[in-house]
Every structure is written in C-alpha cells, then in structure tokens.
Amino acid sequence: MNAPAPAPGCVLITSAARKVWLVEAFRRALAAEGGGEVLAADCDALAPALYRADRGLRLPRADAPGYEATLLDLCRRERVELLVPTRDAELPWFAERRARFAEIGTRVLVSAPAAIERCRDKRAFADFCAAHGFATPPAVTLPAAADDFPLFAKPRIGQGSGGARRIESAAGLAGLDAEHWIVQRFDGGPEYTLDVCAGFDGTVLSVVPRRRLQVLAGESITGVTVMDPALVELGAAVVRALGLIGHATVQCFHDAAGSRLIEVNPRFGGGAALGFAAGADSPRWLLRLARGGSVEPQLGCQRDGLYLLRHSHDVFVAAEDVCR
C-alpha cells in the first residue's frame, strides 16, 4: 500500500507590514499549485498583512538575540518551502544565511550577498552601471559648480525614498558628504519601474515595464504597463548582469533620449501587483520552481495599457485575535 503524499508546505513572508497584496498573491499561487498556507510574520502585532494571511505570526526583530534560531525552528516546524523577505534591511541577513535554511528544506527568495550589496550601495550600483555600459544620471563631485543645479541627492545606503531630495542651490548641499551620499544631476524624465522575475538559476522569465504616474512615500499608487521592447530588454539585461534571482524592481528614467538607471531593489516592490495582473504571476512561478517544477520564459507577452489604481483598505481585528 502506497504511503499518503505529504501535506503541502508553507510560504513565509517576513516583515509583512501592510503588504496585503503580496499575501493575497501567494495565497492564490498556493491554491493553484497544490495547496499550502501563507504565514505572514512581523514584529508589529498590528501589521495589517498578518490578518489577511492563513496565519499571522509575531516574531522578534531581526536584531534580537536568538532571532536566527527562532526563525529556523519555525521554518522546520511549519515545513516552510519558500521564505520571502520583503524589507531592504533584512536582505543581507538572509543572503548570508541561505545555505542554513536550505539545509532544513527552506528556499529563501534572496540573491547572493554580493548581488544584494551592489543593489543596496548606490555608489557600488553606479560603478556597476559604468562598468557594464548602462547609463545613469551623471554624478556630481562635491562641491558642486554653480551651473550644476538642480541636483538630486540620496543616501548611499538607504531604503525607499527616505532622505532623497531635489537640491536647488549650494545651500541645500550643507551636511552632505561624499562618503554617505550620492549626488547626481536632476533628471526630470518619465520614471518607469521594470518588474523582473528570474528563476533560481538566474533565467529571466518576464519583464513588465510600468510607468509611475503617482508616487506616495516612494511607492507607486497609480501606474500603467508599457510593454516597450527596449524597456523589456533593459530589465532583462540588468538583472542578468547583476546575477539576481526572484522578483526585482528596476527603476529608470526613459524617454526619446534613452534610458537612465536609477536603482534596483532585489525584492517585491509596492506596485508589483500590476505585473501580476498583467500576466507575470511571479509568486506562482517562483512557488512552482521551489517545488521542483518548471516555467518557460514569457518575455514581452504581458498585457499592455493596464492601469493600477491603488487605494487603502480597512482591516478590523478583535482584541482577542491580535497576534501575541
């Protein structure tokens, strides 16, 4: 008599915060790929995504003593097949520990440490672009000349749009140093995000360019897919050159003069749901690959002219149901 097939494992999303759209996407993926549960974890018991997952979990902060042992034990106990980090600051931590999680059967959706560092350090990213022939807004050496303005300054290592700002005069450069900041000529061209999905072997499966029409706190709240072949090729080329896996968001300016790269975030970005809706279901594809299946590349065949109109949504939780 054949033994019964083991129950499907789980997907764990860390730093789930308000990423309800990502939790729901992985729930759909699991339903389509044989079942399983989405576990959403955060250190904040009132993170909305905890209450839209199959189960919400409150975990200690990543810098708390014993965090690694706690997380490994959780993944082992719950049979986590795929772990999805979502916060920039936690990516290096997971990248350094991919092998430890793999030993217990958990694949972490994170690229190699060197690739993560090239994306996090904006100066290293600018150097990478110069070495590989990718255009970026021209860098400015401080102190700036009078005819350099306007400029755009951003922290060399940061997350989201924190600290980034347009600078109109020399007075705006006060307190900025070349070690901790990168300053470039201001580029007023149309801004695009290229949602790129690459398999665990680095094969690029899809690229969905979307124009960022409205941005709030660094995240796109209104956008539209623009299936421009030049942008599709750019996204694929950048991700291949960086050696990234999983979902990445490539940000650039693009107009008749060409494309200028801004940065690459090697994780799911806030507007990624538009790419899912356009036909690039990266959560489902990555889950299928993690379970040993295959996915054929689908470059350039996603839906053009699809709009994302993001809005807030209320979540109500009884006191007795708050994650402890």
Salt bridges, closest charged atoms under 4 A:
GLU33 OE2 - ARG284 NE 2.61
GLU33 OE2 - ARG288 NH2 2.91
GLU37 OE1 - ARG55 NH2 2.78
ASP54 OD1 - ARG27 NH2 3.14
ASP63 OD1 - ARG61 NE 3.36
GLU68 OE1 - ARG97 NE 3.03
GLU68 OE2 - ARG100 NH1 2.45
ASP73 OD2 - ARG77 NH1 2.67
GLU78 OE1 - ARG55 NH2 2.78
GLU78 OE2 - ARG77 NE 3.95
GLU81 OE1 - ARG291 NH2 2.82
ASP88 OD1 - ARG267 NE 2.58
ASP121 OD1 - ARG156 NE 2.87
ASP148 OD1 - ARG185 NH2 2.86
GLU168 OE2 - ARG166 NE 2.50
ASP177 OD1 - HIS180 ND1 2.82
ASP187 OD2 - ARG260 NE 2.81
GLU191 OE2 - ARG212 NE 3.25
ASP195 OD2 - ARG210 NE 2.55
ASP195 OD1 - HIS247 NE2 3.05
GLU219 OE1 - ARG310 NH1 3.30
ASP228 OD2 - HIS254 NE2 3.31
ASP255 OD1 - ARG260 NH1 2.85
GLU263 OE1 - LYS122 NZ 3.90
